[in-house]
Amino acid sequence: MAKIGPLIALVIVLLVVAFDFQTLLEYTLGLICILFALIAGIWWWWVVGTVRNFVKLKKYAIVKFAEITKELKSIKVDLVRAKKERRKEHKKLKK
């Protein structure tokens, strides 16, 4: 609906403009249709841009999350090594 709604509104506006406006009511309705079509079109393009930016942000977040996960695994390995070394040193000191 978000893709076809603005196009339908534009077609309606073109149909309204194609007919002659005779009364103030027709002018008012035509103006309302034109404003609606403009707002719908602008809103649609804004939504498309926002979704595009969201997808970029999601891809960036996935990459950064993978990097952080890799770094955390490396830190975990380092901590395990350090713990083993401390145990060895502690055992040497007890003897």
Buried (B, 14 or more C-beta within 10 A) or exposed (E): EEEEBBEEBBEBBEEBEEEEBEEEEEEEEBEEBBEBBBEBBEEBEEEEEEEEEEEEEEEEEEEEEEEEEEEEEEEEEEEEEEEEEEEEEEEEEEE
